[in-house]
């Protein structure tokens, strides 16, 4: 039985999407449809997470837009 995570840390999000930290930061700044980060606390050093379901939905939209552009 596999447990689906609810949220992913910044590093795990990079690994899941197979992108660098800088590319993830770029997506956050430039892609309005990219899921917003969730900060776990109020200090500057608080961990940042992304909602797993939102990341998967965003990824599916990206795949669909790529396949419709190719047609």
PDB file of N, CA, C, O and CB in Angstrom:
ATOM      1  N   UNK A   1       0.837  -1.175   0.000  1.00  0.00           N
ATOM      2  CA  UNK A   1       0.000   0.000   0.000  1.00  0.00           C
ATOM      3  C   UNK A   1       0.886   1.244   0.000  1.00  0.00           C
ATOM      4  O   UNK A   1       1.763   1.391   0.851  1.00  0.00           O
ATOM      5  CB  UNK A   1      -0.955  -0.005   1.214  1.00  0.00           C
ATOM      6  N   UNK A   2       0.651   2.128  -0.953  1.00  0.00           N
ATOM      7  CA  UNK A   2       1.425   3.354  -1.065  1.00  0.00           C
ATOM      8  C   UNK A   2       0.634   4.521  -0.492  1.00  0.00           C
ATOM      9  O   UNK A   2      -0.543   4.705  -0.799  1.00  0.00           O
ATOM     10  CB  UNK A   2       1.806   3.626  -2.531  1.00  0.00           C
ATOM     11  N   UNK A   3       1.295   5.293   0.336  1.00  0.00           N
ATOM     12  CA  UNK A   3       0.657   6.467   0.925  1.00  0.00           C
ATOM     13  C   UNK A   3       1.026   7.688   0.079  1.00  0.00           C
ATOM     14  O   UNK A   3       2.205   7.981  -0.115  1.00  0.00           O
ATOM     15  CB  UNK A   3       1.094   6.662   2.422  1.00  0.00           C
ATOM     16  N   UNK A   4       0.026   8.385  -0.414  1.00  0.00           N
ATOM     17  CA  UNK A   4       0.247   9.593  -1.191  1.00  0.00           C
ATOM     18  C   UNK A   4       0.496  10.753  -0.233  1.00  0.00           C
ATOM     19  O   UNK A   4      -0.292  10.975   0.687  1.00  0.00           O
ATOM     20  CB  UNK A   4      -0.962   9.888  -2.126  1.00  0.00           C
ATOM     21  N   UNK A   5       1.585  11.495  -0.438  1.00  0.00           N
ATOM     22  CA  UNK A   5       1.864  12.608   0.471  1.00  0.00           C
ATOM     23  C   UNK A   5       0.855  13.737   0.299  1.00  0.00           C
ATOM     24  O   UNK A   5       0.301  13.922  -0.785  1.00  0.00           O
ATOM     25  CB  UNK A   5       3.278  13.138   0.242  1.00  0.00           C
ATOM     26  N   UNK A   6       0.619  14.483   1.363  1.00  0.00           N
ATOM     27  CA  UNK A   6      -0.261  15.651   1.292  1.00  0.00           C
ATOM     28  C   UNK A   6       0.508  16.878   0.821  1.00  0.00           C
ATOM     29  O   UNK A   6      -0.014  17.713   0.083  1.00  0.00           O
ATOM     30  CB  UNK A   6      -0.907  15.924   2.658  1.00  0.00           C
ATOM     31  N   UNK A   7       1.758  16.970   1.262  1.00  0.00           N
ATOM     32  CA  UNK A   7       2.582  18.111   0.890  1.00  0.00           C
ATOM     33  C   UNK A   7       4.023  17.662   0.702  1.00  0.00           C
ATOM     34  O   UNK A   7       4.453  16.642   1.241  1.00  0.00           O
ATOM     35  CB  UNK A   7       2.493  19.224   1.955  1.00  0.00           C
ATOM     36  N   UNK A   8       4.756  18.451  -0.077  1.00  0.00           N
ATOM     37  CA  UNK A   8       6.156  18.151  -0.353  1.00  0.00           C
ATOM     38  C   UNK A   8       7.016  19.358  -0.007  1.00  0.00           C
ATOM     39  O   UNK A   8       6.634  20.502  -0.256  1.00  0.00           O
ATOM     40  CB  UNK A   8       6.354  17.747  -1.831  1.00  0.00           C
ATOM     41  N   UNK A   9       8.179  19.085   0.568  1.00  0.00           N
ATOM     42  CA  UNK A   9       9.124  20.158   0.838  1.00  0.00           C
ATOM     43  C   UNK A   9       9.704  20.650  -0.486  1.00  0.00           C
ATOM     44  O   UNK A   9       9.579  19.986  -1.516  1.00  0.00           O
ATOM     45  CB  UNK A   9      10.253  19.682   1.799  1.00  0.00           C
ATOM     46  N   UNK A  10      10.330  21.808  -0.446  1.00  0.00           N
ATOM     47  CA  UNK A  10      10.900  22.438  -1.638  1.00  0.00           C
ATOM     48  C   UNK A  10      11.806  21.466  -2.394  1.00  0.00           C
ATOM     49  O   UNK A  10      11.684  21.308  -3.609  1.00  0.00           O
ATOM     50  CB  UNK A  10      11.686  23.701  -1.252  1.00  0.00           C
ATOM     51  N   UNK A  11      12.711  20.821  -1.669  1.00  0.00           N
ATOM     52  CA  UNK A  11      13.671  19.902  -2.294  1.00  0.00           C
ATOM     53  C   UNK A  11      12.960  18.716  -2.946  1.00  0.00           C
ATOM     54  O   UNK A  11      13.301  18.327  -4.063  1.00  0.00           O
ATOM     55  CB  UNK A  11      14.683  19.397  -1.253  1.00  0.00           C
ATOM     56  N   UNK A  12      11.983  18.146  -2.261  1.00  0.00           N
ATOM     57  CA  UNK A  12      11.242  17.002  -2.808  1.00  0.00           C
ATOM     58  C   UNK A  12      10.422  17.416  -4.032  1.00  0.00           C
ATOM     59  O   UNK A  12      10.236  16.623  -4.955  1.00  0.00           O
ATOM     60  CB  UNK A  12      10.317  16.396  -1.731  1.00  0.00           C
ATOM     61  N   UNK A  13       9.937  18.652  -4.036  1.00  0.00           N
ATOM     62  CA  UNK A  13       9.199  19.156  -5.195  1.00  0.00           C
ATOM     63  C   UNK A  13      10.125  19.231  -6.403  1.00  0.00           C
ATOM     64  O   UNK A  13       9.733  18.867  -7.512  1.00  0.00           O
ATOM     65  CB  UNK A  13       8.585  20.547  -4.896  1.00  0.00           C
ATOM     66  N   UNK A  14      11.348  19.701  -6.191  1.00  0.00           N
ATOM     67  CA  UNK A  14      12.338  19.734  -7.272  1.00  0.00           C
ATOM     68  C   UNK A  14      12.605  18.329  -7.798  1.00  0.00           C
ATOM     69  O   UNK A  14      12.673  18.116  -9.009  1.00  0.00           O
ATOM     70  CB  UNK A  14      13.652  20.376  -6.786  1.00  0.00           C
ATOM     71  N   UNK A  15      12.753  17.379  -6.894  1.00  0.00           N
ATOM     72  CA  UNK A  15      13.008  15.997  -7.296  1.00  0.00           C
ATOM     73  C   UNK A  15      11.823  15.420  -8.061  1.00  0.00           C
ATOM     74  O   UNK A  15      12.009  14.747  -9.075  1.00  0.00           O
ATOM     75  CB  UNK A  15      13.312  15.133  -6.070  1.00  0.00           C
ATOM     76  N   UNK A  16      10.616  15.676  -7.589  1.00  0.00           N
ATOM     77  CA  UNK A  16       9.418  15.162  -8.243  1.00  0.00           C
ATOM     78  C   UNK A  16       9.294  15.692  -9.670  1.00  0.00           C
ATOM     79  O   UNK A  16       8.973  14.941 -10.591  1.00  0.00           O
ATOM     80  CB  UNK A  16       8.176  15.533  -7.436  1.00  0.00           C
ATOM     81  N   UNK A  17       9.549  16.987  -9.848  1.00  0.00           N
ATOM     82  CA  UNK A  17       9.422  17.609 -11.167  1.00  0.00           C
ATOM     83  C   UNK A  17      10.699  17.481 -11.997  1.00  0.00           C
ATOM     84  O   UNK A  17      10.719  17.849 -13.172  1.00  0.00           O
ATOM     85  CB  UNK A  17       9.059  19.074 -11.015  1.00  0.00           C
ATOM     86  N   UNK A  18      11.755  16.962 -11.389  1.00  0.00           N
ATOM     87  CA  UNK A  18      13.058  16.796 -12.036  1.00  0.00           C
ATOM     88  C   UNK A  18      13.577  18.132 -12.575  1.00  0.00           C
ATOM     89  O   UNK A  18      13.971  18.245 -13.736  1.00  0.00           O
ATOM     90  CB  UNK A  18      12.962  15.766 -13.176  1.00  0.00           C
ATOM     91  N   UNK A  19      13.564  19.141 -11.693  1.00  0.00           N
ATOM     92  CA  UNK A  19      14.053  20.466 -12.041  1.00  0.00           C
ATOM     93  C   UNK A  19      14.967  20.974 -10.931  1.00  0.00           C
ATOM     94  O   UNK A  19      14.965  20.452  -9.816  1.00  0.00           O
ATOM     95  CB  UNK A  19      12.876  21.446 -12.278  1.00  0.00           C
ATOM     96  N   UNK A  20      15.743  21.995 -11.256  1.00  0.00           N
ATOM     97  CA  UNK A  20      16.645  22.588 -10.264  1.00  0.00           C
ATOM     98  C   UNK A  20      15.870  23.521  -9.336  1.00  0.00           C
ATOM     99  O   UNK A  20      14.729  23.890  -9.614  1.00  0.00           O
ATOM    100  CB  UNK A  20      17.796  23.355 -10.960  1.00  0.00           C
ATOM    101  N   UNK A  21      16.510  23.892  -8.236  1.00  0.00           N
ATOM    102  CA  UNK A  21      15.898  24.835  -7.295  1.00  0.00           C
ATOM    103  C   UNK A  21      15.629  26.174  -7.987  1.00  0.00           C
ATOM    104  O   UNK A  21      14.599  26.807  -7.758  1.00  0.00           O
ATOM    105  CB  UNK A  21      16.811  25.041  -6.057  1.00  0.00           C
ATOM    106  N   UNK A  22      16.566  26.591  -8.834  1.00  0.00           N
ATOM    107  CA  UNK A  22      16.403  27.858  -9.542  1.00  0.00           C
ATOM    108  C   UNK A  22      15.221  27.797 -10.513  1.00  0.00           C
ATOM    109  O   UNK A  22      14.475  28.769 -10.633  1.00  0.00           O
ATOM    110  CB  UNK A  22      17.690  28.215 -10.298  1.00  0.00           C
ATOM    111  N   UNK A  23      15.045  26.685 -11.197  1.00  0.00           N
ATOM    112  CA  UNK A  23      13.906  26.534 -12.106  1.00  0.00           C
ATOM    113  C   UNK A  23      12.589  26.572 -11.330  1.00  0.00           C
ATOM    114  O   UNK A  23      11.613  27.157 -11.799  1.00  0.00           O
ATOM    115  CB  UNK A  23      14.019  25.213 -12.901  1.00  0.00           C
ATOM    116  N   UNK A  24      12.553  25.955 -10.150  1.00  0.00           N
ATOM    117  CA  UNK A  24      11.344  25.994  -9.331  1.00  0.00           C
ATOM    118  C   UNK A  24      11.048  27.429  -8.894  1.00  0.00           C
ATOM    119  O   UNK A  24       9.896  27.863  -8.925  1.00  0.00           O
ATOM    120  CB  UNK A  24      11.493  25.073  -8.097  1.00  0.00           C
ATOM    121  N   UNK A  25      12.071  28.157  -8.492  1.00  0.00           N
ATOM    122  CA  UNK A  25      11.875  29.567  -8.126  1.00  0.00           C
ATOM    123  C   UNK A  25      11.366  30.373  -9.324  1.00  0.00           C
ATOM    124  O   UNK A  25      10.503  31.239  -9.179  1.00  0.00           O
ATOM    125  CB  UNK A  25      13.196  30.179  -7.597  1.00  0.00           C
ATOM    126  N   UNK A  26      11.909  30.078 -10.502  1.00  0.00           N
ATOM    127  CA  UNK A  26      11.477  30.759 -11.724  1.00  0.00           C
ATOM    128  C   UNK A  26       9.995  30.479 -12.004  1.00  0.00           C
ATOM    129  O   UNK A  26       9.245  31.393 -12.348  1.00  0.00           O
ATOM    130  CB  UNK A  26      12.343  30.313 -12.925  1.00  0.00           C
ATOM    131  N   UNK A  27       9.579  29.227 -11.857  1.00  0.00           N
ATOM    132  CA  UNK A  27       8.169  28.884 -12.047  1.00  0.00           C
ATOM    133  C   UNK A  27       7.284  29.640 -11.061  1.00  0.00           C
ATOM    134  O   UNK A  27       6.216  30.126 -11.431  1.00  0.00           O
ATOM    135  CB  UNK A  27       7.959  27.372 -11.889  1.00  0.00           C
ATOM    136  N   UNK A  28       7.720  29.739  -9.827  1.00  0.00           N
ATOM    137  CA  UNK A  28       6.952  30.460  -8.812  1.00  0.00           C
ATOM    138  C   UNK A  28       6.759  31.928  -9.197  1.00  0.00           C
ATOM    139  O   UNK A  28       5.688  32.498  -8.983  1.00  0.00           O
ATOM    140  CB  UNK A  28       7.650  30.362  -7.451  1.00  0.00           C
ATOM    141  N   UNK A  29       7.800  32.531  -9.763  1.00  0.00           N
ATOM    142  CA  UNK A  29       7.740  33.950 -10.118  1.00  0.00           C
ATOM    143  C   UNK A  29       6.964  34.212 -11.400  1.00  0.00           C
ATOM    144  O   UNK A  29       6.281  35.230 -11.506  1.00  0.00           O
ATOM    145  CB  UNK A  29       9.132  34.498 -10.260  1.00  0.00           C
ATOM    146  N   UNK A  30       7.056  33.314 -12.374  1.00  0.00           N
ATOM    147  CA  UNK A  30       6.562  33.628 -13.716  1.00  0.00           C
ATOM    148  C   UNK A  30       5.303  32.892 -14.148  1.00  0.00           C
ATOM    149  O   UNK A  30       4.593  33.375 -15.031  1.00  0.00           O
ATOM    150  CB  UNK A  30       7.618  33.343 -14.687  1.00  0.00           C
ATOM    151  N   UNK A  31       5.004  31.753 -13.563  1.00  0.00           N
ATOM    152  CA  UNK A  31       3.851  30.958 -13.994  1.00  0.00           C
ATOM    153  C   UNK A  31       2.695  31.154 -13.016  1.00  0.00           C
ATOM    154  O   UNK A  31       2.713  30.633 -11.901  1.00  0.00           O
ATOM    155  CB  UNK A  31       4.225  29.452 -14.101  1.00  0.00           C
ATOM    156  N   UNK A  32       1.698  31.909 -13.449  1.00  0.00           N
ATOM    157  CA  UNK A  32       0.540  32.198 -12.591  1.00  0.00           C
ATOM    158  C   UNK A  32      -0.226  30.937 -12.203  1.00  0.00           C
ATOM    159  O   UNK A  32      -0.870  30.898 -11.154  1.00  0.00           O
ATOM    160  CB  UNK A  32      -0.399  33.165 -13.294  1.00  0.00           C
ATOM    161  N   UNK A  33      -0.159  29.910 -13.043  1.00  0.00           N
ATOM    162  CA  UNK A  33      -0.915  28.685 -12.765  1.00  0.00           C
ATOM    163  C   UNK A  33      -0.173  27.730 -11.831  1.00  0.00           C
ATOM    164  O   UNK A  33      -0.747  26.741 -11.374  1.00  0.00           O
ATOM    165  CB  UNK A  33      -1.233  27.974 -14.063  1.00  0.00           C
ATOM    166  N   UNK A  34       1.103  28.020 -11.543  1.00  0.00           N
ATOM    167  CA  UNK A  34       1.878  27.135 -10.674  1.00  0.00           C
ATOM    168  C   UNK A  34       1.357  27.238  -9.242  1.00  0.00           C
ATOM    169  O   UNK A  34       1.070  28.337  -8.768  1.00  0.00           O
ATOM    170  CB  UNK A  34       3.391  27.486 -10.732  1.00  0.00           C
ATOM    171  N   UNK A  35       1.232  26.099  -8.544  1.00  0.00           N
ATOM    172  CA  UNK A  35       0.705  26.113  -7.168  1.00  0.00           C
ATOM    173  C   UNK A  35       1.513  27.019  -6.238  1.00  0.00           C
ATOM    174  O   UNK A  35       2.740  27.079  -6.312  1.00  0.00           O
ATOM    175  CB  UNK A  35       0.688  24.698  -6.604  1.00  0.00           C
ATOM    176  N   UNK A  36       0.812  27.703  -5.384  1.00  0.00           N
ATOM    177  CA  UNK A  36       1.447  28.594  -4.416  1.00  0.00           C
ATOM    178  C   UNK A  36       2.078  27.783  -3.287  1.00  0.00           C
ATOM    179  O   UNK A  36       1.547  26.756  -2.863  1.00  0.00           O
ATOM    180  CB  UNK A  36       0.423  29.601  -3.850  1.00  0.00           C
ATOM    181  N   UNK A  37       3.215  28.265  -2.816  1.00  0.00           N
ATOM    182  CA  UNK A  37       3.908  27.614  -1.710  1.00  0.00           C
ATOM    183  C   UNK A  37       3.152  27.855  -0.409  1.00  0.00           C
ATOM    184  O   UNK A  37       2.477  28.870  -0.240  1.00  0.00           O
ATOM    185  CB  UNK A  37       5.360  28.127  -1.596  1.00  0.00           C
ATOM    186  N   UNK A  38       3.280  26.904   0.495  1.00  0.00           N
ATOM    187  CA  UNK A  38       2.676  26.993   1.820  1.00  0.00           C
ATOM    188  C   UNK A  38       3.821  27.109   2.820  1.00  0.00           C
ATOM    189  O   UNK A  38       4.665  26.217   2.908  1.00  0.00           O
ATOM    190  CB  UNK A  38       1.753  25.744   2.132  1.00  0.00           C
ATOM    191  N   UNK A  39       3.852  28.194   3.563  1.00  0.00           N
ATOM    192  CA  UNK A  39       4.917  28.397   4.544  1.00  0.00           C
ATOM    193  C   UNK A  39       4.456  27.871   5.897  1.00  0.00           C
ATOM    194  O   UNK A  39       3.372  28.215   6.369  1.00  0.00           O
ATOM    195  CB  UNK A  39       5.311  29.899   4.641  1.00  0.00           C
ATOM    196  N   UNK A  40       5.279  27.041   6.511  1.00  0.00           N
ATOM    197  CA  UNK A  40       4.934  26.425   7.796  1.00  0.00           C
ATOM    198  C   UNK A  40       5.529  27.238   8.936  1.00  0.00           C
ATOM    199  O   UNK A  40       6.475  26.800   9.591  1.00  0.00           O
ATOM    200  CB  UNK A  40       5.434  24.960   7.858  1.00  0.00           C
ATOM    201  N   UNK A  41       4.982  28.402   9.167  1.00  0.00           N
ATOM    202  CA  UNK A  41       5.471  29.261  10.235  1.00  0.00           C
ATOM    203  C   UNK A  41       5.564  30.698   9.770  1.00  0.00           C
ATOM    204  O   UNK A  41       5.233  31.021   8.629  1.00  0.00           O
ATOM    205  CB  UNK A  41       6.827  28.781  10.732  1.00  0.00           C
ATOM    206  N   UNK A  42       6.020  31.557  10.668  1.00  0.00           N
ATOM    207  CA  UNK A  42       6.072  32.984  10.350  1.00  0.00           C
ATOM    208  C   UNK A  42       7.486  33.519  10.167  1.00  0.00           C
ATOM    209  O   UNK A  42       7.659  34.626   9.657  1.00  0.00           O
ATOM    210  CB  UNK A  42       5.390  33.761  11.428  1.00  0.00           C
ATOM    211  N   UNK A  43       8.485  32.771  10.566  1.00  0.00           N
ATOM    212  CA  UNK A  43       9.856  33.265  10.434  1.00  0.00           C
ATOM    213  C   UNK A  43      10.354  33.068   9.005  1.00  0.00           C
ATOM    214  O   UNK A  43       9.802  32.275   8.242  1.00  0.00           O
ATOM    215  CB  UNK A  43      10.792  32.548  11.432  1.00  0.00           C
ATOM    216  N   UNK A  44      11.405  33.806   8.660  1.00  0.00           N
ATOM    217  CA  UNK A  44      11.986  33.683   7.321  1.00  0.00           C
ATOM    218  C   UNK A  44      12.547  32.286   7.073  1.00  0.00           C
ATOM    219  O   UNK A  44      12.638  31.850   5.925  1.00  0.00           O
ATOM    220  CB  UNK A  44      13.085  34.722   7.128  1.00  0.00           C
ATOM    221  N   UNK A  45      12.918  31.590   8.125  1.00  0.00           N
ATOM    222  CA  UNK A  45      13.532  30.279   7.992  1.00  0.00           C
ATOM    223  C   UNK A  45      12.530  29.132   8.062  1.00  0.00           C
ATOM    224  O   UNK A  45      12.924  27.966   8.060  1.00  0.00           O
ATOM    225  CB  UNK A  45      14.565  30.101   9.054  1.00  0.00           C
ATOM    226  N   UNK A  46      11.253  29.447   8.122  1.00  0.00           N
ATOM    227  CA  UNK A  46      10.233  28.393   8.173  1.00  0.00           C
ATOM    228  C   UNK A  46      10.263  27.577   6.884  1.00  0.00           C
ATOM    229  O   UNK A  46      10.540  28.101   5.805  1.00  0.00           O
ATOM    230  CB  UNK A  46       8.821  29.001   8.396  1.00  0.00           C
ATOM    231  N   UNK A  47       9.976  26.307   7.016  1.00  0.00           N
ATOM    232  CA  UNK A  47       9.959  25.413   5.859  1.00  0.00           C
ATOM    233  C   UNK A  47       8.856  25.814   4.886  1.00  0.00           C
ATOM    234  O   UNK A  47       7.816  26.341   5.281  1.00  0.00           O
ATOM    235  CB  UNK A  47       9.769  23.954   6.306  1.00  0.00           C
ATOM    236  N   UNK A  48       9.109  25.550   3.602  1.00  0.00           N
ATOM    237  CA  UNK A  48       8.140  25.831   2.546  1.00  0.00           C
ATOM    238  C   UNK A  48       7.697  24.502   1.956  1.00  0.00           C
ATOM    239  O   UNK A  48       8.517  23.629   1.672  1.00  0.00           O
ATOM    240  CB  UNK A  48       8.743  26.771   1.442  1.00  0.00           C
ATOM    241  N   UNK A  49       6.391  24.361   1.776  1.00  0.00           N
ATOM    242  CA  UNK A  49       5.817  23.140   1.228  1.00  0.00           C
ATOM    243  C   UNK A  49       4.946  23.463   0.026  1.00  0.00           C
ATOM    244  O   UNK A  49       4.510  24.600  -0.159  1.00  0.00           O
ATOM    245  CB  UNK A  49       5.004  22.395   2.295  1.00  0.00           C
ATOM    246  N   UNK A  50       4.700  22.435  -0.794  1.00  0.00           N
ATOM    247  CA  UNK A  50       3.754  22.530  -1.897  1.00  0.00           C
ATOM    248  C   UNK A  50       2.740  21.416  -1.739  1.00  0.00           C
ATOM    249  O   UNK A  50       3.082  20.303  -1.341  1.00  0.00           O
ATOM    250  CB  UNK A  50       4.472  22.448  -3.279  1.00  0.00           C
ATOM    251  N   UNK A  51       1.491  21.720  -2.053  1.00  0.00           N
ATOM    252  CA  UNK A  51       0.422  20.735  -1.981  1.00  0.00           C
ATOM    253  C   UNK A  51       0.603  19.726  -3.118  1.00  0.00           C
ATOM    254  O   UNK A  51       0.659  20.107  -4.288  1.00  0.00           O
ATOM    255  CB  UNK A  51      -0.978  21.421  -2.058  1.00  0.00           C
ATOM    256  N   UNK A  52       0.693  18.451  -2.773  1.00  0.00           N
ATOM    257  CA  UNK A  52       0.956  17.395  -3.751  1.00  0.00           C
ATOM    258  C   UNK A  52      -0.135  17.336  -4.819  1.00  0.00           C
ATOM    259  O   UNK A  52       0.174  17.248  -6.007  1.00  0.00           O
ATOM    260  CB  UNK A  52       1.072  16.041  -3.047  1.00  0.00           C
ATOM    261  N   UNK A  53      -1.392  17.383  -4.418  1.00  0.00           N
ATOM    262  CA  UNK A  53      -2.504  17.292  -5.373  1.00  0.00           C
ATOM    263  C   UNK A  53      -2.485  18.472  -6.349  1.00  0.00           C
ATOM    264  O   UNK A  53      -2.751  18.298  -7.538  1.00  0.00           O
ATOM    265  CB  UNK A  53      -3.855  17.244  -4.624  1.00  0.00           C
ATOM    266  N   UNK A  54      -2.172  19.666  -5.850  1.00  0.00           N
ATOM    267  CA  UNK A  54      -2.085  20.840  -6.722  1.00  0.00           C
ATOM    268  C   UNK A  54      -0.940  20.702  -7.718  1.00  0.00           C
ATOM    269  O   UNK A  54      -1.077  21.086  -8.880  1.00  0.00           O
ATOM    270  CB  UNK A  54      -1.904  22.113  -5.888  1.00  0.00           C
ATOM    271  N   UNK A  55       0.191  20.156  -7.268  1.00  0.00           N
ATOM    272  CA  UNK A  55       1.316  19.931  -8.179  1.00  0.00           C
ATOM    273  C   UNK A  55       0.948  18.943  -9.276  1.00  0.00           C
ATOM    274  O   UNK A  55       1.285  19.150 -10.442  1.00  0.00           O
ATOM    275  CB  UNK A  55       2.534  19.423  -7.406  1.00  0.00           C
ATOM    276  N   UNK A  56       0.260  17.872  -8.907  1.00  0.00           N
ATOM    277  CA  UNK A  56      -0.138  16.869  -9.895  1.00  0.00           C
ATOM    278  C   UNK A  56      -1.137  17.458 -10.899  1.00  0.00           C
ATOM    279  O   UNK A  56      -1.049  17.180 -12.095  1.00  0.00           O
ATOM    280  CB  UNK A  56      -0.751  15.640  -9.193  1.00  0.00           C
ATOM    281  N   UNK A  57      -2.075  18.262 -10.420  1.00  0.00           N
ATOM    282  CA  UNK A  57      -3.052  18.899 -11.311  1.00  0.00           C
ATOM    283  C   UNK A  57      -2.348  19.864 -12.269  1.00  0.00           C
ATOM    284  O   UNK A  57      -2.668  19.901 -13.457  1.00  0.00           O
ATOM    285  CB  UNK A  57      -4.132  19.650 -10.487  1.00  0.00           C
ATOM    286  N   UNK A  58      -1.397  20.640 -11.759  1.00  0.00           N
ATOM    287  CA  UNK A  58      -0.638  21.566 -12.598  1.00  0.00           C
ATOM    288  C   UNK A  58       0.141  20.792 -13.661  1.00  0.00           C
ATOM    289  O   UNK A  58       0.166  21.181 -14.829  1.00  0.00           O
ATOM    290  CB  UNK A  58       0.323  22.421 -11.737  1.00  0.00           C
ATOM    291  N   UNK A  59       0.767  19.711 -13.253  1.00  0.00           N
ATOM    292  CA  UNK A  59       1.558  18.897 -14.182  1.00  0.00           C
ATOM    293  C   UNK A  59       0.675  18.317 -15.293  1.00  0.00           C
ATOM    294  O   UNK A  59       1.066  18.315 -16.460  1.00  0.00           O
ATOM    295  CB  UNK A  59       2.271  17.758 -13.423  1.00  0.00           C
ATOM    296  N   UNK A  60      -0.500  17.832 -14.935  1.00  0.00           N
ATOM    297  CA  UNK A  60      -1.426  17.293 -15.940  1.00  0.00           C
ATOM    298  C   UNK A  60      -1.835  18.377 -16.937  1.00  0.00           C
ATOM    299  O   UNK A  60      -1.920  18.111 -18.136  1.00  0.00           O
ATOM    300  CB  UNK A  60      -2.679  16.700 -15.259  1.00  0.00           C
ATOM    301  N   UNK A  61      -2.087  19.587 -16.456  1.00  0.00           N
ATOM    302  CA  UNK A  61      -2.438  20.700 -17.354  1.00  0.00           C
ATOM    303  C   UNK A  61      -1.283  21.008 -18.299  1.00  0.00           C
ATOM    304  O   UNK A  61      -1.495  21.299 -19.477  1.00  0.00           O
ATOM    305  CB  UNK A  61      -2.810  21.963 -16.542  1.00  0.00           C
ATOM    306  N   UNK A  62      -0.061  20.943 -17.779  1.00  0.00           N
ATOM    307  CA  UNK A  62       1.115  21.188 -18.617  1.00  0.00           C
ATOM    308  C   UNK A  62       1.221  20.133 -19.715  1.00  0.00           C
ATOM    309  O   UNK A  62       1.502  20.459 -20.868  1.00  0.00           O
ATOM    310  CB  UNK A  62       2.398  21.196 -17.761  1.00  0.00           C
ATOM    311  N   UNK A  63       0.996  18.877 -19.357  1.00  0.00           N
ATOM    312  CA  UNK A  63       1.047  17.796 -20.348  1.00  0.00           C
ATOM    313  C   UNK A  63      -0.016  17.990 -21.415  1.00  0.00           C
ATOM    314  O   UNK A  63       0.258  17.823 -22.603  1.00  0.00           O
ATOM    315  CB  UNK A  63       0.867  16.430 -19.670  1.00  0.00           C
ATOM    316  N   UNK A  64      -1.230  18.342 -21.000  1.00  0.00           N
ATOM    317  CA  UNK A  64      -2.321  18.554 -21.952  1.00  0.00           C
ATOM    318  C   UNK A  64      -2.025  19.715 -22.891  1.00  0.00           C
ATOM    319  O   UNK A  64      -2.289  19.627 -24.090  1.00  0.00           O
ATOM    320  CB  UNK A  64      -3.628  18.808 -21.212  1.00  0.00           C
ATOM    321  N   UNK A  65      -1.485  20.792 -22.360  1.00  0.00           N
ATOM    322  CA  UNK A  65      -1.192  21.944 -23.215  1.00  0.00           C
ATOM    323  C   UNK A  65      -0.085  21.622 -24.212  1.00  0.00           C
ATOM    324  O   UNK A  65      -0.096  22.134 -25.332  1.00  0.00           O
ATOM    325  CB  UNK A  65      -0.794  23.154 -22.362  1.00  0.00           C
ATOM    326  N   UNK A  66       0.860  20.788 -23.825  1.00  0.00           N
ATOM    327  CA  UNK A  66       1.921  20.392 -24.751  1.00  0.00           C
ATOM    328  C   UNK A  66       1.383  19.500 -25.860  1.00  0.00           C
ATOM    329  O   UNK A  66       1.770  19.649 -27.019  1.00  0.00           O
ATOM    330  CB  UNK A  66       3.040  19.674 -24.001  1.00  0.00           C
ATOM    331  N   UNK A  67       0.495  18.576 -25.516  1.00  0.00           N
ATOM    332  CA  UNK A  67      -0.037  17.673 -26.541  1.00  0.00           C
ATOM    333  C   UNK A  67      -0.990  18.394 -27.484  1.00  0.00           C
ATOM    334  O   UNK A  67      -1.043  18.053 -28.666  1.00  0.00           O
ATOM    335  CB  UNK A  67      -0.751  16.493 -25.887  1.00  0.00           C
ATOM    336  N   UNK A  68      -1.741  19.375 -27.006  1.00  0.00           N
ATOM    337  CA  UNK A  68      -2.644  20.113 -27.893  1.00  0.00           C
ATOM    338  C   UNK A  68      -1.878  21.083 -28.780  1.00  0.00           C
ATOM    339  O   UNK A  68      -2.333  21.391 -29.881  1.00  0.00           O
ATOM    340  CB  UNK A  68      -3.692  20.872 -27.077  1.00  0.00           C
ATOM    341  N   UNK A  69      -0.732  21.569 -28.331  1.00  0.00           N
ATOM    342  CA  UNK A  69       0.101  22.438 -29.164  1.00  0.00           C
ATOM    343  C   UNK A  69       0.729  21.661 -30.305  1.00  0.00           C
ATOM    344  O   UNK A  69       0.948  22.214 -31.383  1.00  0.00           O
ATOM    345  CB  UNK A  69       1.189  23.102 -28.324  1.00  0.00           C
ATOM    346  N   UNK A  70       1.024  20.379 -30.084  1.00  0.00           N
ATOM    347  CA  UNK A  70       1.665  19.555 -31.102  1.00  0.00           C
ATOM    348  C   UNK A  70       0.708  19.168 -32.216  1.00  0.00           C
ATOM    349  O   UNK A  70       1.147  18.877 -33.329  1.00  0.00           O
ATOM    350  CB  UNK A  70       2.240  18.313 -30.474  1.00  0.00           C
ATOM    351  N   UNK A  71      -0.586  19.158 -31.941  1.00  0.00           N
ATOM    352  CA  UNK A  71      -1.576  18.718 -32.930  1.00  0.00           C
ATOM    353  C   UNK A  71      -1.858  19.793 -33.934  1.00  0.00           C
ATOM    354  O   UNK A  71      -2.667  19.595 -34.840  1.00  0.00           O
ATOM    355  CB  UNK A  71      -2.863  18.302 -32.258  1.00  0.00           C
TER     356      UNK A  71
END
